[in-house]
């Protein structure tokens, strides 16, 4: 029997898809990339934006029309209730850790207790639940034993992680201590009170990636309140100041939404000012989209779609310039990459910049392999001296 996976969206979806794949393989299934070759097709959907949901629905409809006799399972943030019991029985089965990808994905939390007016995630994911700390530590050790150099910690809302009195800072410290030979990369961290403890835990452990992603959404406190976000604009500034003082040169990501209902020019300018004021190095910018079933759909004073798009373009343009300037700072410096592509010897740095090794270094790399007694370098951590920067891409020599 063969199974094909189609995965949309965030790191959490990625972690869940890889875990499910491992469970299928443990039961004797074979993975295939082709729909026509599969007995079952599992689509892990995303509904964060209208475009993401539209793309998922389009793919599912296409598969079902072209292959009406194949079983198609839709899950993730677009799950179909008829599949839930079957998926639960599969999830209850033990399985080896996924080993196919270059970086491991560790799911530690699911669901969200927030009620942001634009979000559909709680509808599909439910209330916040967390993986017990001991279980997460055990799995991260299994990932290390499988040869992974970087482990990505995924959750629907990491700041809501709770295992008794243990919170997300405790988890970060426990994971980092459990696998000192690996890098730990965190997913999004909201700028709420516990986030300052998170950055202290990051700073105290050198094997936690020097990258922090904050789902800001807006630089306007008025709009944040209208969205029902659990923080105000000054909380973002305070978290960034704390993080960058503890970890100079930190890579800093953010999510920014343009055109939420009743967003005025001054609100947009406040977001643009925040982007320019703070040392963000990576930004995911998107225009507000009406999500059926959310309160935001019926809010007054909707922003015209062309204005939303124009504002998003302005934010994205500013973010690209900042990222390019940030990348230039690494010329002549040593970075560490988690090797994803062994043919080009490229991967992500700790600060979340793409870096590749120069093409004329094959002999040096063969020597590294012999020293490490490894068949290949994929999944491993490799130090590189940056010699050239083009846009936001680094190129260098093995250190």
C-alpha positions in Angstrom: 0.0 0.0 0.0 1.3 3.5 -0.9 0.5 6.8 0.7 1.1 10.4 -0.6 1.3 13.5 1.6 0.5 17.0 0.7 1.3 19.5 3.5 0.4 23.2 3.6 1.2 25.9 6.2 3.3 26.1 9.3 5.9 24.1 11.2 3.2 22.5 13.3 1.6 21.0 10.2 5.0 19.9 9.0 5.8 18.2 12.3 2.4 16.4 12.3 2.7 15.3 8.7 6.2 13.8 9.3 5.0 12.1 12.4 2.1 10.6 10.6 4.3 9.5 7.7 6.6 7.6 10.2 3.5 5.9 11.6 2.4 4.7 8.2 5.9 3.5 7.3 6.0 1.6 10.6 2.8 -0.2 9.6 4.3 -1.3 6.3 3.1 1.4 3.9 5.4 3.0 1.3 5.6 6.7 0.7 5.1 8.1 -2.8 5.2 11.6 -4.3 2.7 10.8 -7.0 -1.1 11.0 -6.6 -1.6 8.4 -9.4 0.6 6.0 -7.6 -1.0 6.3 -4.2 -3.7 4.2 -2.5 -4.3 7.0 0.0 -3.6 10.8 -0.2 -3.4 12.8 3.0 -3.8 16.6 2.7 -2.8 18.5 5.8 -4.5 21.8 5.1 -4.0 25.4 6.3 -6.8 28.0 6.8 -4.7 30.9 8.2 -5.4 33.0 5.1 -8.1 32.9 2.5 -5.5 32.2 -0.2 -4.0 29.2 1.8 -7.4 27.7 2.3 -8.4 28.3 -1.3 -5.2 26.5 -2.5 -5.9 23.6 -0.2 -9.5 23.3 -1.4 -8.5 23.5 -5.0 -6.0 20.7 -4.6 -8.5 18.5 -2.7 -11.2 19.0 -5.3 -8.7 18.3 -8.1 -7.6 15.1 -6.6 -11.1 13.8 -5.9 -12.3 14.7 -9.4 -9.3 13.0 -11.1 -9.1 10.0 -8.7 -12.6 9.4 -7.5 -11.8 5.9 -6.2 -8.8 6.9 -4.1 -9.2 7.6 -0.4 -8.4 11.3 0.3 -8.0 12.3 4.0 -8.1 16.1 4.8 -6.7 17.1 8.2 -4.7 19.8 9.9 -6.5 23.2 10.0 -9.1 22.0 7.5 -9.9 18.6 8.9 -13.0 16.7 8.0 -14.9 15.2 11.0 -15.4 11.9 9.2 -11.7 11.3 9.4 -11.1 12.3 13.1 -11.6 8.9 14.7 -9.5 7.1 12.2 -6.7 9.6 12.6 -6.9 9.4 16.4 -6.4 5.6 16.2 -3.4 6.1 14.0 -1.9 8.8 16.3 -2.3 6.4 19.3 0.1 3.9 17.7 3.8 4.0 18.6 6.2 4.9 15.8 9.8 5.6 15.1 10.9 9.2 14.8 10.7 10.6 11.3 14.1 10.6 9.6 13.5 11.8 6.0 13.9 15.5 6.4 17.2 17.4 6.9 15.8 19.1 10.1 13.7 17.4 12.7 10.3 18.8 13.7 9.2 18.3 17.3 5.6 19.0 18.1 5.2 20.1 21.8 1.9 21.9 21.8 -1.4 22.2 20.0 -4.5 24.4 20.1 -5.0 27.9 21.3 -6.9 29.6 24.2 -6.8 32.9 22.4 -9.8 34.4 20.6 -8.3 36.7 18.0 -11.1 38.0 15.8 -9.5 37.1 12.5 -8.3 33.6 13.3 -10.0 30.2 12.5 -7.3 28.0 14.1 -9.2 27.4 17.5 -12.1 26.1 15.4 -10.0 23.3 14.1 -7.4 22.9 16.8 -9.4 23.4 20.0 -8.0 24.6 23.3 -4.3 24.6 24.2 -2.8 21.2 25.1 0.8 20.4 25.6 3.1 17.4 25.3 4.5 16.4 28.7 8.0 17.7 29.2 9.5 14.3 29.8 8.0 13.0 26.6 9.3 15.9 24.6 12.8 15.4 26.0 12.7 11.7 25.2 11.7 12.4 21.6 14.4 15.1 21.2 17.0 12.6 22.3 15.7 10.1 19.7 16.0 12.8 17.0 19.6 13.4 18.1 20.3 9.6 17.9 18.9 9.6 14.4 21.6 12.0 13.3 19.8 15.4 13.3 21.9 18.5 13.8 18.9 20.8 14.2 15.5 20.2 15.9 12.6 22.7 15.2 10.2 23.1 18.1 6.7 23.5 16.8 3.4 24.4 18.4 0.2 26.3 17.7 1.0 28.8 20.4 4.3 28.0 22.2 3.8 30.6 24.9 0.7 28.6 26.0 2.9 25.5 26.7 2.2 24.1 30.2 3.0 20.8 31.8 2.0 21.3 35.4 4.2 24.2 36.7 6.6 23.8 33.8 6.2 26.5 31.1 7.9 27.1 27.8 11.2 28.5 29.2 11.6 25.3 31.3 11.0 23.3 28.1 13.6 25.3 26.1 16.2 24.7 28.8 15.4 21.0 29.2 15.6 20.4 25.4 18.8 22.3 25.1 20.4 20.4 28.0 19.2 17.1 26.7 21.0 17.3 23.3 23.9 19.7 23.6 25.3 18.4 20.3 22.2 19.7 18.5 20.7 23.1 17.7 17.2 23.8 19.0 15.1 26.2 16.9 12.0 27.8 18.3 8.8 28.5 16.4 6.8 31.7 17.0 6.8 33.3 20.4 4.2 35.9 21.2 5.3 39.1 23.1 3.5 38.2 26.3 4.9 38.1 29.8 6.5 34.6 29.6 8.4 35.6 26.4 11.0 37.5 28.4 11.8 34.3 30.3 12.1 32.5 27.0 14.8 34.8 25.7 16.7 34.4 28.9 16.6 30.6 28.5 17.8 31.1 24.9 20.7 33.3 26.0 21.7 30.8 28.6 22.0 27.9 26.1 24.4 28.4 23.2 22.8 25.6 21.2 19.5 27.4 20.9 19.3 29.1 17.5 19.9 32.8 17.6 16.6 33.6 15.9 13.4 34.7 17.5 10.1 35.0 15.5 7.4 37.2 16.9 3.9 37.2 15.5 3.5 40.9 15.8 0.6 41.5 13.3 0.4 45.3 13.8 2.5 48.1 15.3 -0.7 50.0 16.3 -2.0 49.3 19.8 -5.4 50.4 18.7 -5.5 47.7 16.0 -4.0 45.1 18.3 -6.9 45.8 20.7 -9.4 45.5 17.9 -7.9 42.2 16.9 -8.0 41.1 20.5 -4.3 40.3 20.6 -3.0 39.6 24.1 -0.4 42.4 24.1 0.2 46.0 23.1 2.8 47.6 20.8 5.2 48.6 23.6 5.4 44.9 24.6 6.9 44.1 21.3 9.6 46.9 21.8 10.3 45.6 25.3 10.8 42.0 24.2 13.0 43.0 21.3 15.2 45.2 23.5 15.5 42.4 26.1 16.3 39.8 23.4 18.9 41.8 21.5 20.6 43.0 24.7 21.1 39.4 25.8 21.9 38.1 22.3 23.6 40.8 20.1 23.2 40.1 16.4 20.1 38.0 17.0 18.0 37.2 13.9 14.5 38.6 14.4 11.4 37.6 12.5 7.9 38.9 12.6 4.4 38.4 11.1 2.7 41.6 9.9 -0.9 41.9 8.7 -2.0 44.9 6.6 -5.6 46.1 6.2 -7.4 44.8 9.3 -10.9 46.4 9.4 -10.8 50.1 10.4 -7.0 50.3 10.0 -6.3 53.9 9.2 -3.2 55.4 7.5 -1.8 56.3 11.0 -2.2 52.7 12.1 -0.3 51.5 9.0 2.4 54.1 9.5 2.8 52.8 13.1 3.4 49.3 11.8 5.9 50.6 9.2 7.6 52.7 11.9 7.9 49.6 14.2 9.4 47.6 11.3 11.9 50.3 10.6 12.6 51.0 14.3 13.3 47.5 15.5 16.1 45.2 14.0 13.8 42.8 12.3 15.7 40.6 9.8 12.8 38.5 8.4 9.2 39.4 7.9 6.1 37.4 6.8 3.8 40.1 5.4 0.2 39.4 4.3 -2.9 41.3 3.7 -6.0 40.7 5.9 -8.5 38.2 4.4 -12.0 37.6 5.5 -12.3 34.2 7.1 -15.8 32.7 7.2 -16.9 32.0 10.7 -14.7 34.7 12.3 -16.0 37.9 14.0 -13.6 40.0 11.8 -15.8 39.2 8.7 -18.6 41.4 10.0 -16.5 44.3 11.5 -17.3 47.7 10.2 -15.1 49.9 8.0 -13.4 47.2 5.9 -10.2 48.4 4.2 -10.4 48.2 0.4 -8.5 45.3 -1.0 -6.2 47.4 -3.2 -5.3 49.5 -0.1 -4.5 46.3 1.9 -2.3 45.1 -0.9 -0.5 48.4 -1.3 0.2 48.5 2.4 1.5 44.9 2.4 3.8 45.7 -0.5 5.2 48.7 1.3 5.9 46.6 4.5 7.4 43.8 2.5 9.7 46.1 0.6 11.0 47.7 3.8 11.5 44.2 5.3 13.5 43.0 2.3 15.9 45.9 2.5 16.5 45.3 6.2 17.2 41.6 5.6 19.7 42.4 2.9 21.5 44.8 5.1 21.5 42.3 8.0 23.0 39.6 5.7 25.9 41.8 4.7 27.1 41.9 8.3 28.1 38.3 8.1 30.8 38.7 5.4 34.1 37.5 6.9 32.5 35.9 9.9 32.0 32.2 10.8 28.4 30.8 10.7 27.0 27.4 11.3 24.6 25.8 8.9 22.4 22.7 9.3 23.1 21.0 5.9 19.8 20.5 4.0 21.1 20.1 0.4 24.2 17.9 0.2 24.6 18.5 -3.5 25.1 22.3 -3.1 26.1 22.0 0.6 23.6 24.6 1.7 21.4 25.2 4.7 20.1 27.6 7.3 22.3 29.4 9.7 21.4 29.8 13.3 20.2 33.3 12.5 17.9 32.0 9.7 19.9 33.1 6.6 20.5 30.7 3.7 24.2 29.8 3.3 26.0 27.7 0.7 29.5 26.4 0.4 31.5 27.4 -2.7 31.4 24.9 -5.5 35.2 24.5 -5.7 35.5 22.9 -2.2 34.7 19.3 -3.1 38.1 18.1 -1.9 37.8 19.9 1.4 34.4 18.4 2.0 35.5 14.9 1.2 38.2 15.3 3.8 35.6 16.5 6.3 33.5 13.4 5.6 36.5 11.1 6.1 37.4 12.8 9.4 33.8 12.5 10.6 33.5 8.9 9.2 30.2 9.8 7.6 28.7 8.8 4.3 27.2 12.3 3.9 26.8 15.7 5.6 23.0 16.1 5.3 21.4 16.8 8.7 24.7 17.7 10.3 26.0 21.0 11.4 28.9 22.6 9.4 30.9 25.7 10.2 31.4 28.1 7.2 33.5 31.3 6.8 31.3 33.7 4.8 33.2 35.1 1.7 30.4 36.6 -0.3 26.9 37.9 0.2 24.4 38.3 -2.6 21.1 39.7 -1.5 20.3 37.7 1.6 22.2 34.6 0.5 25.6 33.8 2.1 28.4 31.9 0.3 31.6 30.7 2.0 34.2 28.0 2.7 34.2 25.2 5.3 35.8 26.6 8.5 
